[in-house]
Amino acid sequence: MIFKRKLYQKMLQWKSERNGSTALLIKGARRVGKSTLAEEFAKNEYKTYILIDFARTSREINSLFDDMSNLDFFFMRLQVETGITLYKRESVIIFDEVQLKPAARQAIKYLVQDGRYDYIETGSLLSLKRNVKDIVIPSEETRLTLQPMDFEEFYWALGNETTFNILRQFWEMKRPLEGSHRKLMRDLRLYMLVGGMPQAVDTYMQTNNMQFVDAKKREIIELYKEDFNKIDSTGRASQLFAAIPAQLTGNAGRYQISSVIENQDAQRVASVVADMADSMTISLAYHVNEPNVGMPLSQNIYRYKMFLADTGLFVTLAFWDKDYTENTIYSKLLSDKLDANLGYVYENLIAQMLRASGNELFYYTFPTDNNHNYEIDFLLSRGNKLLPIEVKSSGYKTHKSLDVFCKKYSAHVGERVLLFTKDYKKDGATTCLPIYFTPFL
């Protein structure tokens, strides 16, 4: 199925504003839908298009990039090989998996300067960074990032373009949803379980069977593990990736490298973690040493939490010890009846939602009087104030960390938010929000 994606509007903006002066580079994790989106855009917005998939293109087309000195000859041969006619300023050429053909990416500079056609490139950020050793990286690129489908896009996939708009209206009115809250939380848990990887969503749409959805997600995870083994033959990246659910469950305040890989620490695996982040399969939330606006200035790059970029994959990875995650587990998760602490799943979901809204992830911990830690799960910067967020997976009786933090840093704090699974309410100075309001923060 072809799904409606928000990035499409940004692509339209690029086409209109740049008018051929730059190529469009769509980056993102593997299986996130980059190729499908690029081709759908080409079909809809151009008279003709040529798709060159460097993962399986012919030897003849590959050889065209060995000599780009005569573009007239290049375009003539390309049309002969593909049987597709190109029209000046009405056609686009897609370089799919462009990281596999560095010479093609280098040629973008000259192709854009030529000005006859538009160009769209797709690739993973990690591979794009690695395969540039012997080429001049083109500056004539507009770069956009495609992430897993967000909650609103998930609704669109289900054929529902109404609920999220109404949800936005309730947010603007700052009112509880009352009788509709239960349904919205069930919808949110469905999104949490299926996730936003297009193939998983498509499988759910076609089969309505969570076992098949789980199998599709396992295929994607296995693919990621294979990729990790390519970038780190020691297997450390794959080990760190597999341990993400356990690390969040442990509630240690940071990712404990040594508990996953013996005799290793954050400094020793820094380059491996950087590559994992570049693959866009994970997101990192950094601890800030001094909570204030301009948090990147005080972030500790060796102290972080690690999340999966897609919570659907996270759920499958959390039950990796089974051959498949049984439909009974999915059913109980969906009805919120599984006898387990699901706080870490919601925390991953909130991290994904915040990243989808364009936020970088930061958190803060500080000691209590009895040698434990208070923790602010997420810290956002809003104007010249901080927006601290505490996460609760169910009901709440107190929000001590939030209270103490806001008292200690009162000069820096604006709004204060508790994200939980209950309906909207105010609790003194704290705004208690159901998790489905996270995209509006």
QUIPE-V687770 format. One record per pair of residues at least 24 apart in sequence whose ideal C-beta (glycine too) atoms are under 6 Angstrom apart, sorted by the first residue. I is the first residue (numbers start at 1). J is the second residue. Records with the same first field share a line. If there is no record, write none. Layout:
I: J, J
This chain:
1: 202
2: 40
3: 157, 198
4: 156
5: 37
7: 144, 146
10: 144
11: 41
14: 142
20: 115, 118
22: 140, 141, 142
23: 108, 112, 119, 121, 141
24: 120, 142
25: 121, 141, 143
26: 122, 144, 146
27: 125, 145
28: 145, 146, 280
29: 280, 281
30: 124
31: 197, 220
32: 146, 148
33: 198
34: 122, 146
35: 96, 122
38: 94, 120, 122
42: 92, 94
46: 91, 92
47: 87, 90
48: 84, 85, 91
49: 92
50: 82, 84, 93
51: 94
52: 95
53: 96
54: 97, 100, 101
55: 97
65: 103, 104, 107
68: 107, 110
71: 114
86: 117
88: 116
91: 117
92: 118
93: 117, 119
94: 120
95: 121
96: 122
98: 123
99: 123, 127, 128, 131
102: 131, 135
106: 135, 136
108: 138
109: 138, 140
112: 140
125: 278, 280
126: 275, 278, 279
147: 356
148: 196, 197, 310
149: 196
150: 356
151: 191
154: 191
157: 201
171: 437, 440
176: 423, 424
181: 423
184: 436
188: 436
189: 334
192: 311, 349
193: 315, 330, 333
194: 312
195: 310, 311, 312, 313
196: 310
197: 310
200: 312
210: 327, 330
211: 324, 327
214: 316, 324, 325
217: 312, 313, 316
218: 316
221: 313
224: 281
231: 275
232: 272
236: 261, 269, 272
237: 272, 276
244: 306, 308
245: 317, 318
248: 344
249: 344
253: 365, 373
254: 303
255: 304, 305, 306
266: 302
267: 302
281: 309
282: 306, 309
283: 307, 309, 351, 355
285: 361, 363
286: 362
288: 362, 364
291: 364, 409
292: 412
293: 381, 384
295: 362
307: 348, 351
311: 348, 349, 352
314: 348
342: 393
343: 393
346: 393
347: 391
350: 391, 438
353: 438, 439
357: 439
374: 401, 404
375: 401
376: 405
382: 414
385: 414
386: 412, 413
387: 415
388: 416
389: 417, 419
390: 418
391: 419
392: 420
394: 421
395: 422
396: 420
399: 430
